[in-house]
Amino acid sequence: MPKICIVPRVEGLAGMASFRLKFEAGLHARGYEVTHDPDSADAAILVIAGTRDLFSLWRAKRRGLRIVQRLDGINWVHRKRNTGIRHFVRAEYGNLILRFIRRFLADRIIYQSEFSRRWWEDWYGKTTAPSFIVHNGVDLNIYNVGRDSIPPFPPYKLLVVEGNLGGGYEAGLDHAVKLAEILNEEHKLPMQLVIVGKIDDDHRARVESKTRVPIEWLGVVPRERIPEIDRSAHLLFSADVNAACPNAVIEALACGLPVVAFDTGALNELVIRDAGRLAPYGSDVWKLEQPIIAPLADSAAEILRDNPRFKRAARAQAESALGLEKMVDAYLRILLEDSENRE
């Protein structure tokens, strides 16, 4: 079988590392060999993040190997908020590497969403390489609804799952707290916040000092625990804005957990019909202005008051469009087949 190279070998618990592990498992299940060394590949190379080893990619391209680049969004929050000079330089360097690969090395480009493709083309122009849209997917056998379709309540559990709640993304947690407060006080729905993600102690203390909503802090958890956590909640709030294709949303839907969020980024490509509700941001999201929370709370209340229907719809959306098998098949076609059709 062909040997497919995936570079770089991203490690960690979420995001690109999660994708790499899931995609590698899908390749192994089909009998493909996986390497992380471009010089040892004999079929194609999938670039899933920025890499400094551009010379190896260039050598592989000279050998006639197809290079496919998978693109998420563009680093941008550091341009609007003070995240520190080191973070700023790292973010801009990452953008530069991705732009170079996209322009000079990639033979094909996979965008994680239509939103992501528009974003890259608006900011940096179109490329001559054929481009495709492939949403992320999850193993629907692992991420499932479990035995008990509705967790006990009250209180209703509002879940937030983010890799990092710092580095300029602190506002998402503040929005989650405000959402829970409005649901509790104005909609008379007793709420508990459950937070998954990295957060420093000072930020956590500040949040707790400003609210009476009970908060359960789970911190960074192994990815194996996510299905259990998703099934224990009634609603996921996707706290990130302008997300290209958030894994946390897809995993939640597969577990029958409906999603509420602001209508930004690619969420309207994922949260379809009664899989959840999206509310207008209400101000300029690209300037990170303060959103209007009240319509978001109205949407969340609608979901909580008819939770069984929304849970069924969330799982149905995942089964129809967001399975791992569908994603892996699409990637293999783009990596190995000769069609030049764009999506």
SVG drawing of the C-alpha trace seen along z (x, -y; Angstrom):
<svg xmlns="http://www.w3.org/2000/svg" viewBox="-39 -47 55 50">
<polyline fill="none" stroke="black" stroke-width="0.4" points="0.0,0.0 1.1,-3.6 3.0,-5.3 1.5,-8.7 3.4,-11.3 1.8,-13.6 3.8,-16.7 4.5,-18.0 3.9,-15.4 1.8,-17.7 1.5,-16.5 -1.1,-17.5 -4.7,-17.0 -6.7,-19.1 -6.9,-20.8 -4.3,-19.6 -3.0,-16.9 -6.5,-15.4 -6.9,-15.5 -3.6,-13.8 -4.4,-10.9 -7.9,-10.4 -6.7,-10.6 -3.8,-8.2 -6.2,-5.8 -8.4,-6.0 -5.4,-5.4 -4.2,-2.4 -7.7,-0.9 -7.5,-1.0 -4.1,0.6 -2.0,-2.5 1.4,-3.1 2.0,-6.5 5.3,-8.3 6.3,-11.8 9.5,-12.0 8.9,-13.5 12.0,-11.8 10.5,-8.3 7.0,-9.0 6.2,-7.3 2.6,-8.5 1.7,-12.0 2.3,-14.4 -0.3,-16.1 0.8,-19.3 -1.4,-19.9 0.4,-22.8 3.3,-25.1 6.7,-23.5 10.3,-24.8 11.4,-21.8 10.5,-23.5 13.5,-22.0 12.3,-18.5 8.9,-19.5 10.7,-21.0 12.8,-17.9 9.6,-15.8 8.0,-18.1 11.0,-17.7 10.6,-13.9 7.0,-14.3 5.1,-13.7 1.8,-15.5 1.8,-18.0 -1.6,-18.7 -2.0,-21.4 -4.8,-21.4 -5.7,-24.9 -7.5,-26.1 -8.1,-29.8 -5.5,-32.6 -3.9,-33.8 -5.5,-37.2 -6.6,-37.8 -3.1,-38.9 -3.5,-41.9 -6.6,-43.1 -5.6,-42.3 -2.3,-42.6 -1.2,-39.0 2.5,-39.7 5.3,-40.1 6.3,-36.5 2.8,-35.4 2.6,-38.1 5.9,-37.0 5.0,-33.3 1.5,-34.0 2.9,-36.1 5.7,-33.6 3.1,-30.8 1.0,-32.8 4.1,-33.5 5.1,-29.8 1.5,-28.7 1.3,-31.4 4.7,-30.3 3.6,-26.6 0.2,-27.6 1.7,-29.8 4.8,-27.9 4.6,-24.2 1.1,-23.0 -0.3,-21.1 -3.8,-20.9 -5.4,-22.7 -8.0,-21.4 -9.8,-24.1 -11.7,-22.9 -14.7,-25.0 -16.1,-27.3 -15.5,-30.1 -11.8,-29.2 -11.5,-29.3 -13.1,-32.7 -10.9,-34.0 -7.6,-32.9 -8.6,-34.1 -9.8,-37.4 -6.7,-38.1 -4.0,-36.5 -5.6,-35.9 -6.5,-32.8 -4.0,-30.1 -3.5,-28.2 -3.7,-24.9 -7.1,-23.2 -8.9,-23.6 -11.4,-21.5 -13.7,-21.8 -13.6,-18.9 -15.1,-19.4 -13.6,-17.7 -15.1,-14.4 -15.2,-12.1 -15.6,-8.4 -19.3,-8.1 -18.9,-4.9 -16.7,-6.6 -18.6,-9.9 -22.2,-8.7 -25.2,-9.4 -24.7,-6.7 -27.5,-5.1 -29.1,-8.1 -30.2,-10.6 -31.0,-13.4 -28.8,-14.1 -30.6,-14.9 -31.6,-18.5 -31.9,-21.0 -29.4,-22.5 -28.9,-22.5 -25.2,-22.0 -23.8,-24.5 -20.5,-23.2 -17.5,-25.1 -14.7,-23.1 -11.7,-25.0 -8.0,-24.1 -6.9,-27.4 -8.9,-30.1 -6.0,-32.5 -3.8,-34.1 -6.5,-36.6 -9.4,-34.2 -10.4,-35.1 -13.6,-36.9 -15.2,-33.7 -15.3,-32.6 -16.8,-35.9 -19.5,-35.5 -20.3,-32.0 -20.6,-33.4 -22.9,-36.2 -25.0,-33.7 -25.4,-31.4 -26.4,-34.4 -29.1,-35.6 -30.5,-32.0 -30.5,-31.7 -32.0,-35.1 -34.2,-36.1 -35.3,-32.8 -35.5,-31.1 -33.4,-28.1 -31.0,-27.0 -27.6,-26.8 -24.2,-25.3 -21.1,-26.1 -18.7,-23.3 -15.4,-24.5 -12.8,-22.3 -9.6,-24.0 -6.4,-25.6 -6.8,-28.6 -4.5,-30.3 -5.3,-30.6 -5.6,-34.4 -8.1,-34.4 -10.1,-31.7 -10.2,-33.6 -11.4,-36.8 -14.2,-34.9 -15.4,-33.3 -15.3,-36.6 -17.8,-38.2 -20.6,-35.6 -22.9,-33.5 -23.3,-30.8 -21.7,-27.6 -18.7,-26.7 -17.0,-23.3 -13.5,-23.6 -12.2,-20.4 -9.0,-21.9 -7.2,-20.1 -8.6,-16.6 -7.5,-13.6 -9.4,-13.4 -10.8,-10.0 -12.9,-11.8 -14.6,-14.2 -17.5,-11.9 -18.4,-11.3 -18.3,-15.0 -20.3,-15.9 -23.0,-13.4 -23.2,-14.8 -24.2,-18.3 -27.4,-19.7 -25.9,-22.4 -22.5,-23.3 -21.5,-27.0 -18.9,-27.4 -16.9,-30.2 -14.5,-30.9 -15.4,-33.4 -14.6,-33.1 -13.6,-29.4 -12.7,-27.6 -14.1,-24.2 -14.1,-23.6 -13.6,-20.0 -15.4,-20.6 -18.6,-21.4 -18.4,-18.3 -17.7,-16.1 -20.6,-17.6 -23.1,-17.0 -21.9,-13.4 -22.7,-12.9 -26.2,-14.3 -25.2,-17.6 -26.8,-20.6 -24.8,-23.7 -25.5,-27.4 -23.1,-30.0 -22.7,-33.4 -23.2,-33.1 -19.5,-33.6 -16.9,-31.6 -18.0,-28.2 -20.6,-27.4 -23.5,-27.9 -21.9,-25.1 -21.9,-22.7 -24.9,-23.6 -27.7,-22.8 -31.5,-23.0 -32.2,-21.8 -28.7,-20.7 -28.5,-23.9 -29.1,-27.6 -26.8,-30.5 -27.4,-34.1 -26.2,-37.3 -23.0,-38.6 -24.6,-42.1 -21.4,-44.1 -18.1,-44.0 -16.6,-40.6 -13.4,-41.3 -12.8,-44.2 -13.6,-41.9 -16.3,-44.4 -18.6,-43.3 -21.4,-41.1 -25.1,-41.2 -25.8,-38.3 -29.6,-38.5 -30.4,-36.9 -27.9,-34.2 -29.7,-33.5 -33.0,-33.3 -31.6,-30.7 -30.1,-28.7 -33.4,-28.8 -35.3,-27.4 -32.9,-24.5 -33.0,-23.8 -36.9,-23.8 -37.0,-21.2 -33.8,-19.4 -34.8,-15.9 -35.7,-17.2 -32.5,-19.2 -30.4,-16.3 -31.8,-14.0 -31.2,-16.6 -27.6,-17.1 -26.8,-13.4 -28.6,-13.2 -26.5,-16.1 -23.3,-14.3 -24.4,-11.0 -25.3,-12.7 -22.3,-14.9 -19.5,-14.6 -18.4,-11.0 -14.7,-10.1 -15.1,-7.6 -16.5,-10.3 -13.7,-12.7 -10.9,-10.1 -12.4,-9.0 -12.4,-12.6 -8.8,-13.2 -7.7,-10.0 -9.4,-11.1 -7.6,-14.4 -4.2,-12.9 -4.2,-10.0 -6.6,-10.5 -6.0,-12.5 -9.3,-14.4 -8.8,-18.1 -12.4,-19.0 -12.7,-21.7 -15.5,-21.7"/>
</svg>
